[in-house]
Amino acid sequence: MSAPGSTLADRGVVVTGAGRGIGEALAAAFAAAGARVVVNDLDADAAEAVAARIGGIPAPGDAASPEGVAALVGAARAALGTVDVYCANAGIAPIGGADAGPEVWARAWDVNVMSHVRAAELLLPDWLERGEGRFLATVSAAGLLTMLGSAPYAVTKHGALAFAEWLSATYRHRGIRVHALCPQGVNTDMLKVTGAAGDVLLRPTAIEPEEVAAATVAAIAEERFLILPHPEVADFYAARATTPDRWLGGMNHLQQAIETAPGGTA
């Protein structure tokens, strides 16, 4: 088995949503492992600051729309020569349920799922011709379980996981490696706006972005599909699959706790 980080040395890597949080930590960890890193974020100042700090290449812009993804992949190829690793990390977690509204649902689908599909569409021809390529999807534990308080996030992260699984099942024998990064609570700006649901579900066991990045580098070296910085997620995932009624009952008890927590709503 190769040492952690060895598969990243001198590789051309793109990280979306890398201006802060998990994306920033991933970009820094990949650069420390010897990769040449393109730092993407909607916040141009943040992308440039992170790139300057890690010795990377800033490529600010939209990583979700068809035009934005095409521009990003084009800029990355111009800077790196080839894109060896693409980290579809950018995501949004709007609060709401079935009534969140069509615009909110559409935006969540665009950013959390279609950004992955659009990037893969552009990257796969070159990767398949070369016989290698690596796609990392930041799915979150919500993709394996659910996220109370945000139906758009839970549903679209399930979609992101499904697409990552499909990529791996379809192209593994042709040299394409796929990883699904599935942390629970992480101390980022996203956690700060999750309200009562985040306070009940995520904050008690939240870890730092750097811990997520370290787990990711190790998993890439070991060629593991599921990356679980919170190991207990594996047990929750198994319970969801094998005892769904009991698992749903437990989740509903958590929902009730959220509704009675400070700031919670029924």
C-alpha positions in Angstrom: 0.0 0.0 0.0 1.3 3.4 -0.9 2.1 6.0 1.8 -0.5 8.7 2.5 -0.2 11.4 -0.1 2.1 9.6 -2.5 -0.6 9.3 -5.2 -1.0 13.1 -5.1 2.6 14.0 -5.8 2.9 16.3 -8.8 -0.7 15.6 -9.7 -2.9 18.4 -11.2 -5.8 18.9 -8.7 -8.9 21.1 -8.8 -10.8 21.9 -5.6 -14.1 23.7 -5.9 -15.4 25.7 -3.0 -11.9 26.0 -1.7 -12.0 29.5 -0.4 -12.7 28.3 3.2 -13.8 25.4 5.2 -13.3 21.8 4.0 -12.3 23.0 0.5 -9.6 25.2 1.9 -8.3 22.3 4.1 -8.4 19.9 1.1 -6.4 22.3 -1.1 -3.8 22.8 1.6 -3.5 19.1 2.3 -3.1 18.3 -1.4 -0.5 21.0 -1.9 1.4 19.7 1.2 1.3 16.2 -0.5 3.1 17.6 -3.5 0.1 18.3 -5.8 -0.3 21.3 -8.1 -3.6 22.8 -6.9 -6.2 25.0 -8.7 -8.2 26.8 -6.0 -11.8 27.6 -7.1 -14.4 29.6 -5.2 -17.2 32.0 -6.0 -15.4 34.5 -3.6 -12.5 35.6 -5.7 -10.6 37.2 -2.8 -10.9 34.0 -0.8 -9.7 31.8 -3.7 -6.7 34.1 -4.3 -5.8 34.2 -0.6 -5.9 30.4 -0.3 -3.9 30.0 -3.5 -1.3 32.4 -2.3 -0.9 30.7 1.0 -0.5 27.2 -0.4 1.4 28.0 -3.6 -1.6 27.1 -5.7 -3.4 28.7 -8.7 -6.5 30.8 -8.2 -9.4 30.1 -10.5 -12.4 32.0 -9.0 -15.9 31.5 -10.5 -19.0 29.5 -10.6 -18.4 25.7 -10.4 -22.0 24.7 -10.9 -23.4 26.2 -14.1 -22.5 24.6 -17.5 -20.6 27.8 -18.5 -18.9 28.0 -15.1 -17.8 24.4 -15.1 -16.5 24.6 -18.7 -14.5 27.8 -17.8 -13.0 26.2 -14.7 -12.0 23.0 -16.4 -10.5 25.0 -19.3 -8.5 27.3 -16.9 -7.3 24.3 -14.9 -6.1 22.5 -18.0 -4.3 25.7 -19.2 -2.6 26.0 -15.8 -1.9 22.3 -15.1 -1.6 20.7 -18.4 -4.0 17.9 -17.3 -6.5 17.6 -14.5 -5.7 14.4 -12.7 -7.9 14.9 -9.7 -11.2 16.8 -9.5 -12.7 17.6 -6.1 -16.3 18.6 -6.4 -16.5 20.1 -3.0 -18.7 23.2 -3.4 -22.1 22.8 -1.9 -25.0 24.6 -0.4 -27.4 23.6 2.5 -30.6 25.7 2.3 -32.9 25.3 5.3 -36.4 24.1 4.5 -38.6 21.2 3.6 -41.0 20.4 0.8 -42.1 24.0 0.9 -38.6 25.5 0.4 -39.7 26.7 -3.1 -38.8 25.7 -6.6 -35.9 28.1 -6.9 -34.3 26.8 -3.7 -34.7 23.2 -4.9 -33.4 24.0 -8.3 -30.3 25.7 -7.0 -29.5 22.9 -4.5 -29.8 20.4 -7.4 -27.6 22.5 -9.6 -24.8 23.0 -7.1 -24.9 19.7 -5.2 -25.5 17.3 -8.1 -25.3 18.8 -11.5 -22.0 20.5 -10.9 -20.6 17.0 -10.4 -22.2 15.7 -13.6 -21.1 18.6 -15.7 -17.5 18.3 -14.5 -17.4 14.5 -15.1 -18.9 15.0 -18.6 -15.9 17.3 -19.5 -13.2 15.2 -17.7 -14.1 11.7 -18.6 -13.1 11.7 -22.3 -9.5 12.6 -21.4 -9.4 10.4 -18.4 -10.7 7.3 -20.3 -8.2 8.0 -23.1 -5.4 8.1 -20.6 -6.7 5.3 -18.5 -6.6 7.2 -15.3 -8.4 10.0 -13.4 -9.7 10.6 -9.9 -13.0 12.2 -8.9 -13.7 13.2 -5.3 -17.3 14.2 -4.3 -17.9 15.9 -1.1 -21.2 14.2 -0.2 -21.4 14.6 3.6 -23.1 12.1 5.9 -26.4 13.5 4.7 -25.9 11.6 1.5 -25.7 8.3 3.5 -28.2 9.2 6.1 -30.3 12.4 5.9 -30.3 16.0 7.2 -33.1 17.0 9.4 -34.0 20.6 8.8 -32.9 20.7 5.1 -34.8 18.5 2.7 -33.1 20.0 -0.4 -29.6 19.3 1.1 -30.6 15.7 2.2 -32.1 14.8 -1.2 -29.4 16.3 -3.4 -26.6 14.8 -1.3 -28.2 11.4 -1.8 -28.1 12.3 -5.5 -24.4 13.2 -5.3 -23.7 9.9 -3.6 -25.6 8.0 -6.3 -23.7 9.7 -9.1 -20.3 8.9 -7.4 -21.4 5.3 -7.0 -22.4 5.1 -10.6 -19.1 6.6 -11.8 -17.1 4.1 -9.8 -19.2 1.1 -10.8 -19.1 2.1 -14.5 -15.5 3.1 -15.0 -13.4 1.5 -12.2 -12.0 -1.1 -14.6 -10.9 1.7 -16.9 -8.7 3.4 -14.4 -11.2 6.0 -13.0 -11.1 6.2 -9.2 -13.9 7.8 -7.3 -14.3 8.8 -3.6 -17.3 10.0 -1.6 -16.3 12.2 1.3 -19.0 11.9 4.0 -18.3 13.9 7.2 -20.9 14.8 9.8 -20.5 18.1 11.6 -17.4 20.1 10.7 -16.5 23.5 12.2 -17.2 25.6 9.1 -19.3 28.6 8.1 -22.0 26.1 6.9 -22.4 24.6 10.3 -22.9 28.1 11.8 -26.1 28.6 9.8 -27.8 25.2 10.4 -29.7 26.5 13.4 -31.3 24.1 15.9 -30.8 21.1 13.7 -27.1 21.7 13.6 -26.9 22.3 17.4 -28.7 18.9 18.1 -27.2 16.7 15.3 -23.8 18.1 14.3 -22.2 20.4 16.8 -21.6 18.0 19.6 -19.2 15.8 17.5 -18.0 18.5 15.1 -14.4 18.1 13.9 -12.0 20.6 12.2 -11.7 20.8 8.4 -8.0 19.8 8.7 -9.1 16.4 10.2 -11.4 15.9 7.2 -8.6 16.7 4.8 -6.2 14.3 6.6 -8.8 11.5 6.4 -9.2 12.2 2.7 -5.5 12.0 1.9 -5.3 8.7 3.7 -8.3 7.3 2.0 -7.0 8.3 -1.5 -3.7 6.5 -0.7 -5.7 3.4 0.3 -8.1 3.7 -2.7 -11.2 3.7 -0.5 -14.5 4.8 -2.0 -16.2 5.9 1.2 -14.3 8.5 3.3 -15.8 8.6 6.8 -14.0 11.2 9.0 -16.6 10.3 11.6 -16.2 6.5 11.8 -19.6 6.1 13.6 -21.3 7.1 10.4 -20.6 3.5 9.2 -22.8 2.1 12.0 -25.6 4.6 11.3 -25.5 3.7 7.6 -25.7 0.0 8.4 -28.6 0.6 10.8 -30.4 2.6 8.1 -30.0 -0.3 5.6 -30.8 -3.2 7.9 -33.4 -1.8 10.4 -35.0 1.1 8.6 -38.1 1.5 10.7 -36.0 1.6 13.9 -33.6 4.0 12.3 -36.4 6.3 11.1 -38.0 6.2 14.6 -34.7 7.3 16.1 -34.4 10.1 13.5 -37.9 11.2 14.4 -37.0 11.4 18.1 -34.1 13.7 17.0 -36.6 15.8 15.0 -38.7 16.2 18.2 -35.6 17.2 20.1 -34.8 19.8 17.4 -38.4 21.2 17.7 -38.1 21.7 21.4 -34.5 23.1 21.3 -33.8 26.9 21.6 -34.6 28.3 18.2 -36.3 25.1 17.0 -39.6 25.2 15.2 -42.3 22.5 14.9 
